[in-house]
């Protein structure tokens, strides 16, 4: 395995000559990805295998924005994510990253759960050629797994005959008996459950708690992600990231695409 650091960290050369492709990073989650100058594309160029977009229902449009007063009608979920992903999947032989099977599109619903999700379902149905789907014949894995976060209509999703998305759980759902196909991910706020911010060693009780969260989630086939971990470049941020990796947390959230990429490459991930 070839590890490339610093300015070369963006790419892993896979042959002779100039041809190169980004090394997929299974632990890398682009939080608030749409705030970058080139949504999705920058994350893919850094090897990210998970991206997050906030959506607001405006009429029949699913607009991607951080806040309602920053909505630009043309910045829709289709334009920023679904259409570029479909094009890439077609170009890459049926996957987002040829060397990685998994790619997550986390959609954080900011408006009312049921109407926004119903419109989302209708939109996703137009992209079922690349989306993992769930129906009467079971699960059909494809290039992209959509997971709904934020305002999540669990009961509506449970009653659907066909789904093009799954549900993002919380730590309160660790003991849930919902199948992993419906709830494949447990996400929660780091600061809501842990006091440690990376200064000094993590308290023993909190280390045990973190290990327990990961074990419980993994026992039911679910991934684990935290948001609100330290994200400014610092020793504290690296200490938290190291602890998350050591505990087996599956996705590390960041707004610093290059910073996390370099960290993961340096740590052989």
N, C-alpha and C positions, 0 to 999 in steps of 0.2 A: 504494500500500500504506500502510495506516495503522498507525503504530507507537505503542503505548501503554505508558508507563513507570510505575513506582511502583505506587500502589494500583490503577491501572487496568490493570495488566499482565495480570490474569487473563482479560480478555475483549477481543475484537475486535468492535465493533459492525458489523453487516452490513446495517443498514437504519435507517429512522427509528423513533423511539419506543424503548421499553425492550428490545426483542428483541436479544439478543446471543448469540454463541457463542464458545467458546474457539478461538483460532487454533492449528491443529495445528503441532506442533514436530517435524519429522522427525528431529532430532538428539537428542531428549530421551528418556532411558531411566530409569525409576524403579527404582532398585536397592533390593532389600528392600522393595518397595512395601507388602507386607502389614503392616509395622510402623507405618504411618500410622493415624490414628484412623478414617479411612474408606478402607480399601483399594480400589484401582482408582478409586473416584469422585473422590478428590482429584487423582490423576494426570490423569484425564480433564478435570477442571475447569481444570487448568493447561495443557492442550493436549498432554500427553504421548502419544506414539505407540508407546511400548514400555514394558512393565511386567514385573517379575520376581517370581516367587513360589517359595519353597522348599517342597517337599512331602515328607512322611513317610508311608509305607504303614503303617497301623494296622488290622489285620484287612483289611477290604475298603475302608476309607476312605483317601482321599488328603487328609491333614490338612496345612494350611498353617501353618508355624511356623518360627522361626529356630533353635530347639533342641528336642530331643526332650522335655525336661522342661517345655517351655512349650506343649505341644500341648493344644488345647481341641477336643474331638471335633466340636463344631458348626462349627468354622472349616475347612470343607472347600474343596477347589478349586472344586467346583460352586457352593457358596454364596457364596464371596468373589469369584470371577472368571467362571466359565463362565455361570452363570445371569444375572448382571448384564450381561455382554457380549451375550448373546443378546437380552435385552430391549432394550438400546440399539441393536443392529444392526437389530432390527425397527422401532424408532422412528425411526431415522435413514436409512431407505431402503436398507438393505443394507450400510452401512459403520459403522465405529465413529466416525469423524469424517467428515462429509459431504464436506469439502474435501481429504481425504487418503486415498489408496488403501491405504497400508500401515499395518498395526497388528501388532506383535509381542507375543506372550505367551511369555515365557521361563520355563520350568518347570525349576527346579533340583532334581534328585532327590537326596535326602539318605539314603535307605535303599538296600538292595541293588538293583542296576541292573535285572536281568532281571524279577524279580517286580513291582517297582514300575512298570516301564515297561509290562508286560503289563496291569496293572490300569489304568494311565493310558490305554493304547490303547482298552480297553473303555469307559472313561468318555468319552473324546473321540469315540468312534463315535456317542454319543448327541447330539453337537453338530455333526455333519458338515454340517448346513445352513449353518453360518457359518464353518467351518474350511476353509482351503486343504488339499486332499487330493491324494495321489499314488497312482496306480493303473495298471492295464493300459492305460488310455486316456490316460495322461500326467497332467500337473498341471492341477488345476482351482482357479483362484484364487478365494477368497472373502474375507470381511471380516477374518479373523484368521489369521495364520500362527503356529503353535505351534513353538517351538524348545526342544529338550531339552538341558539343561546338567547340570552336576554329575556324578553317576554315570550315564554314558551307555552303553547297550548297542549299540555300533555294529554288531556282527555280526548281532544280532537285527533291527535296523532295516533293514539291507541286504537281508535275506532276505524282508521282508514284501511281500506282493502289494499290499496297501493300507496306506498310512500316513496318519495325521492329524497328524504332527509331523515336524520335521527335526532335524538334529544340530548341536550347537554345537562347532565345532572350536577348536583351540589354535594358537599360533604354530608349533608343530612340524608342523602340518598345512598350512602355506602351500604346500608343493609337492605336496600330495595331488592325485590325479587323480579323487577322488570328485566326482560331479556337484554343481553348485550347488544343485539341488533337494534333494539329501540333506544337504549341508553348506553352508547359505547364509550362515553367520556364523562369524567367527573372533573368539574372546574370550580374553583372558588378563590376568594380573596386571601392572599397570604397574610395581610395585616389584620384580617378579621380573626384568624385562628392561631397566629404565631407572633410572639413579641420580638423574636430575634431578627435583626436586620443585617447580620454579617459581621458585626464587631465582636471580636473574641470568639471563643468556641460556642457552638449552639448549646443551649441548656439541655441537659440529659433528658429531661421530661419531654421537651419539644422534639428532640431527635427521635425518641421512642414514638411519639405521636405521629410524626411524619412517616416513619417506617410502617406504622400500623395502618395509616391511610392508604399507602401504596399497596400493602399486602392485601387489604380488604378489597380494594378496587380490582386489583389484578386477579384475585380469586374468582371474581365474577366476570372476568373478560373485559374489563373497562380500562381505558387509558386515564392518566391523571395529569392535570394542568393547574397551575396557579397564576393568577394575575396579581398586580400590585406588589411584585417583588422589586427590590432595588434595581434601577435601570440606568442610573448615571454611572459612567466609567469610574470605577473605584475598586479598592481591595475588598470592600464589603460586598459589592455586587458579585465579584468573582467567588468570594467565599460562599455566598448563597447559591450561586450556580453550581459550585462543586458539590455542595450538600444535596442539592436536588438530584444531580446525576448519581451520587453515591446511594441515595435512597431509592433510585429507580423511577423517579418522576419521568413521564414519557415526553412531555412537551414543555419547553422553557419559553416563556413569553417575553418578547422584547420589542422595543421600537428601534433599537440600534442594530440594524441588520448586519453590518460589517463586524461590530463588536462581538456579537454572539457567534457569528461564523468563525472568526479567528479563535475565539475561546474553544469552541468545539474541536476545531482542527488541531489546536495545540494539545488538547487532551485526548486525542486519538478517537474522537467520536465523529 
